[in-house]
Structures are given as structure tokens and as C-alpha cells.
Amino acid sequence: MASVRGYLHPKTATGSSSLIPAPPWKYSGDLLTVEYRTDPARVRELLPEPLELADEDPGAVALIWADWQSCSTGEDELLDPVLSQYKEAFAVVRCSYKGRTYSRCVYIWVDKDFAIARGLHQGYPKKLGSIHQTRPHPYGPAPRIEAGARFGATLAAADRRLAQAVVTLREPAQTNGFVNGHPMAHHRWLPSIENGKGLALDELIETGAASFEAGQPWVGDAELELFEAPTEELARLEIREPIAAYYRQVGVVWDGGRLLESGTSGAAAG
């Protein structure tokens, strides 16, 4: 009998066509983070059971732009950049599960198919988008990592702009913000192939970095705007109060998560 290989579709005789390789997955990236407060009720409506609002600062949101280079164990993708480079923008809130505070990505857009595939495996609700951000550079007109440096960032999807920001760095900081600073509590959902049968996969999982290294974070201020769009709901997390903005370079390794519980989210399949 023929056997087929590959971590994800398509599975073939060699496995080399698989959209993504097996973990661990390694990432190097430049992150622009803008934190603000919204109506906690708008956060609550995005938290399925058994998740609850975080006890402290329940309306806090982080909107993050990331310019990534990623690879698998052999790191061969770094020498074929179309397979390693991608950009994403994502909205993170905080939540509580059994008395512990978690971060949770509620919206995310990426510009490569392999990033979508990895994200769906990890419980990230990834969609295609157009993401751009200013890159630092030590020469020429690009901003240096220093006080007064200014960075722009934009997000669009389905031909509509969803968000834009201008971040001005002020000084070195102790952290890169607090909203995205916890393990992630995500759901992995897959509807049954039979109509009306609900979810074939319904898992609440915990996931995070297997290892992490990072450069000096910088804090600053942001001018952030969100825009309405017919098929997106990011603007429902309306800006009520700015908190701060941050820039940081990071290196991350992801190598799996753990199951918290299954079959209890109450999410609909349709």
C-alpha cells in the first residue's frame, strides 16, 4: 500500500509539498505594539466559555505589527526568503481561565499561506491581509532605534484599510507592554463534515514560546486609527484611552502547546 507524508496538506510520497513542516518553528521579528483601552464589553463578547474577562484592566487591547523571518529546524527557509519572510498584524486581549490570566489573539491578518496554516494549528484566527511597517536601519533616511524615531504601520484586508498607526519612540523601557505578556489561551475549532453535527474539533489550549530572546524594548506614543469594513470587526474594539506604544526585536521558538479542556466552548459550527 502507498503511504503519504507531510505535516499538513498536501500529503505526498515525499512530504516535500506539505504547506508547513513539523515544529519546532523559529522566528526572528521586529514588533510594533500599540496598547489602548476599549469598552470591556467588547472584549467580553469575543471570549467563549469558559473564558472570562481579566480581573485587572479588562478592556486593555494590544494591536501588534510584526515583520517576521521564520524557519523550521534546518533553517533552510532563511536562504529561500519567499518561504521565510512574512508580515502580520494582530489584536490581543487578556482573559481569565480558572483564576489565571492569559493573553488571547482575537483577530489576526498575515500575508503568506504558510503563516495561515501554522496559525490555524496553533488556534490563531488568521486571515489574509496586507500589512506594512517602517523598518529601522542604521544608515540613510530610515529611523534608528533612538528617542524621537518615528515608525508607520498599516493594515488592510479585502481592499479596505482597517488600521493605521504612527509610533514615536521616547525612551528605553523595562517591558514591551503587558497585554501580550502571558501564555495564550486559544481555541482550535473544526466543523464536522456532516451538516448539523456541530464541531468535530473543539479544544481550549495553552500555547507559548518554548524559548524567547529579545533586544531592548523602547516605549513611546502612538497615533492610532481604526476603520470600519464590511467583513471585518476590528473597529468594534474602539479606542477609548491610549496606553503606550512599543518597539522591540525578538527571537522565538514555538514547539507545541497543551490541552486545557475539550468540547466545552459552546461555539457554533455555522
N, C-alpha and C positions, 0 to 999 in steps of 0.2 A: 504494500500500500504506500502511496505517496504521502510524504509529510511536508508540512509547510511551516515556515519560521517567520519571525518578526515580532517585535514587542507590541506593535499596533498594526492596523491595516495599512496597506495591503500585505497579507502574508504570502510569501512565495517560497520556492525551493531553497533560495539562499538567504532570504530575510533582508537583503540589502535595500529593498524598495520600501521597507517599513517607514511610515511617516516620522516616527521617533524611535531612537534606540532605548535600551533599558537604562534605568537610573544606575548610578548617580548622575545628576546633571549639574554642571558647573556654570557659574555666571560671574561676569565682571560688568559693572554698570555705573553710570552716572545718574543720580537721583535728584530730582527737584520735587520737594514736598511742600504743599500749601495746606495748612491746618486752619479750620474755622469751625464755628458753631452754627448748627441748624436747629430747627424745631425737633425735640426728641421724639415726637410722634411720627415724624417722617423716617426716623431711624427705626422705630419700633415696627412700622409696617413692613420692613424688609427682613425681620427676624422671625423665621418659622419656629414652631415649637421644636424642642424645649428651650430655645434660647430666649433670654430676657435682656432688657436694657442693662448696660453697665451701671453700677451704683454711683460712680463719680463721673461727672461731666458726660451724661448720656447722649448729648447732642453733638459731641465732637466728631468731626469728619477730617480725613486726610485725603487730598487729591494729589496723586503722585504721578509724575512723568519719569520714565526710565529709558535710558539708551543702553541696550544690552549687547554684549558678546557672550555667547553661550556655547557649550560643547558637552560631549559625553566623556567617558573615561579616557579614551585615547587622545582626545583633544584635536583630532584631525579636522574637525569643522572649522577651527580657527584659521586654517590655511586655505579654506574654501569659503570665503566670508559670506556668501549668499546663504550658507547653511548655518551660520552662527549669529549674524547680526540682525537685530530687530528692535523695534521700539514699542512701548506700551504706555497707556495711561489708565489709572485705576483709582476707584474711590473705596476707601477703607473706613469702617466704623468700628466701634467696640461693642462687645456684648458680654453677657454673663451666662455661664453654664455650671450648675452645681456649686455656686459660690466662687468660681474662678473667672477672672477677666480674660477674654480673648479678643483678638482682632478678627475682623471678617471683611473680606472683599465682597462688595455688593454690586459693583459694576466694573468692567474692565474691557479695554479695547487693545488689540495688537495688530501688527501689520504683516504677519507671516503665518502660514498654515501650521507649521510645526509648533509654534508657540500656542496656538489654539488647542492642538492635540494634547500637549503637556498639561495645559491648564485644565482641560476637562477631566483629565485623570486625577488632578490634584483638587478638584472641586471649585476651581475658579470659573466664573460665568463669562468666559471670553467670547468676544465678537470681533469681527474685522473693523478696523478703523484707520484713520490717517493721523499720525502722531509726529510732532516735530518739537525739538527743543534746541536752544542755543548750546553749543559745545564750547567748553573752555579751551584755551590754548595759550602757551607762554609767549607767543610772538604774533605780531600783526594786530589787526583790529579786534580779534575775538577777546572776550573777557578773561582776565586772570582770576584765580581764586583769591580774592582780596576784598577788603572793605570798599564798598561803592560799586562792585561789579554787578552788571545787570544781565539777566537771562530771561528770554522769552520762551513761552511754551504754548502750543495749540493742540486741540483735539477736535477731530471731525469724524463723522460716520454717516454713510448713506448720503453723501454730498451736503450734509449740514454741519456747520460748526457747533460743537457742544460746549466747549470751554476754551478760555484763553487766559494767560497769566503773564505778568512781568514781575520777576523776583529781583530784589536789590539786596545784596549781602551787606551785613552790618559788622559782624564780628564772629570770631570762633565761638563755638558752643559746646556744651557738655553732652548734648544728645542730638538726635536727628528728629526730634518730636516725640510724642507719646502715643498717638493713636495707633500707629502701625508697629508698636513695640512689644507685642505679645505673640504667643503662638496663635495660629489661625484656626478658627472653628468654621469649617466648610461642610457643605452637603454635596454628596455625589448622587445624582439622580439620573435614572434612565427609564422611560416609559416602557411598559410591556408591549410586545409586538401584537398582542391581542387587544382589540379595542375594548375599552371598558374594564380592563383588568388592573388599572392603576399602575403603580411603579414596579418595575422588575428589580431596580436597584434603588435603595433608599437608605443612605448611610450618613451619619454625622461623624466627621473625622477631625482629628487634630493633626496639624502639619506645621512644619517649620524648618529652619535651616539645620542641616547636620553639622555644618561648620560655617563660621562667619568671620570676616575680617573687613576693616574699613579704615578710611582715612579720617582726617579731622573734619568734623561737621562744622558748618557755618550756619548762622541764623541771620535772618533778615526780615524784610517786609514784602508783601505781595499785593499787587492789584489783580484781583481775580474776578472773572465774569463767567456766568453760566447761561446757556441759551436753550430755549425750547426747541424741540424737534418732534416730528410726527411719530417716530418709532423708538424714541429714547426717553428716559425718565430721570436722567442725572439732575436736571434743573429742579426736580422736586426736593432735592437736598439743598434748599435755598440758603444763601449766605445771610446769616443774621449778625454774626460778630466775627471779625478776623482774630486769629490767634497768633500765628507766626508762619514764616517760610524758612526752608532749609535747603542746603545743598550738601551732598556727600557722595564720595566714591566708595563702592562696596565690592566685596567678593563673597560669593555664597555658594555652598554646595547643598543640593537637595537630594535626599535619598530615602524617600518614603515617609509615611505618617503612621497613625494608629487609629483604630476604630474606637469611637466613643460609644455609639449605640446605633441600632438599625431599625428601620420600619416605624419610626415614631414622629416624623416631621409633620405629617398631615398635609403634605404638599399634593396638589392635584396633578394628574398626569397630562391634562389637556389645557 
